[in-house]
Every structure is written in C-alpha cells, then in structure tokens.
C-alpha cells in the first residue's frame, strides 16, 4: 500500500539501482518467456528471488462466493485504483498482509473492518507496531477464531462461521492449529479478504532435478547456492536450506 511504501520512495530506490548499472527487463517471465536453462547458460551467476505470490485456498464451503478475494489481489487493485469496498469487511489472517489489507479496506470504502485470526494477540505474526496502527484506526481484531464456512446468498458472501481455536502450534512449534467445532460464532460480512499467506510459483524450475523440494527452492544455508553451480536462491521462494 502507498501508506506503507510511497511511490516516490520506490522510484528513488529503483533510480539508485539504475545508476549503479542494474538493467531492468520487464515483461519477460522466466519459464514462460525465457527458459531458466538459457539464463544459466548466458550468465555467470543467476539469483532466484521470485518470492511467493499465489494465494492458497482454504478449501471451505462458499469460498468461491462473490465478495471473497485474496489479499494480494485486493492490494494490487487498490494500488492501481481499481478497488472499491462498502459495508462490513472481514479480513482473515494475522500477518502483515492482513493488517495491510484491513487498513487499505478502510481507505477504499469499508465502513466497518475487522480482522479474524487463529492466533492470540501475542502470537500474531504481524509486526506489533502494525497491529497497534490498525487498532488506532478503529479496526477490530478478533483473536483465537478460524473460519469454518463462508455463508452466502444468491452467490454473494454474507458472513463467515468461525470455530474457536484451541492452539495454533504443536509441541515442536509447528503450525498445527486445533479448533473446537462445538464452539462457533458468526461474523456478518459484505466483503471477505483472505490473507493467509502466499505460495511460490516455481513452474519455471521444472526439469532441474534437486532445485525444489516440497514446492520451494532448495539452497545451501551458508552460500545460498542451489544444486546448479551458478544458480543461487533467496527470499520467500526459498524453503529448505541444506548444510553441506
């Protein structure tokens, strides 16, 4: 969002990189337009920093109802001036993207905005100062509840049924939420924004054995080098880090 990253700041950073000699080539997606194998052959080193930008599905009833959208798609529309909301907006998720989506929803017409997340306040992955900012703007945060179904009428979302979250992480600290289906509540909503993170699109890496594992890139924990000698990886697309 512009209130998080003003365009003049972004332009300044890009201009600095350009002056340092970095060349930007837009509209050339790796895999679809330019094979990764060609880049490996043409350059002495390739760094894969393709991030994660595909919204995962919750696979819940009513998820495809009109009025339900992903946070990343919504934020993109808001950035380009296409987003318009009204009524009560419910944001699902407890990370920084959820906070960004909620604050943006207020700026594009949402009259009543609330965030619902599995985590309790001290467990939320969002930066504490972002949470405080959202609260100061009048955004409600409903902690310790998770979605069960999206309620809808004539194809349009009308609300979300939530179940009480008993725990978010298991004994080893892994994300393994447990909910009590007997403890539910309903939150009305005219719009629902799902902000539960993103997954990586690594279709460009198909065909290179050992480059990915469990849907993420694999690289050495110290050098960030992948199984291909001159290919390195980092950022959100990087999963396993092997020590060699």
Secondary structure by P-SEA (a helix, b strand, c coil): ccccccaaaaaaaaaaaaaabbbbbccccccccccaaaaaaaccbbbbcccccbbbbcccccccccccccaaaaaaaaaacccccccbbbbccccaaaaaaaaaaaaacccbbbbbcccccccccccaaaaaaaaaacccccccbbbcccccccccccbbbbbbbcccccccccbbbbbccccbbbbbbcbbbbccbbbbcccccccccccccccbbbbbcccccccccccccccccccbbbcc
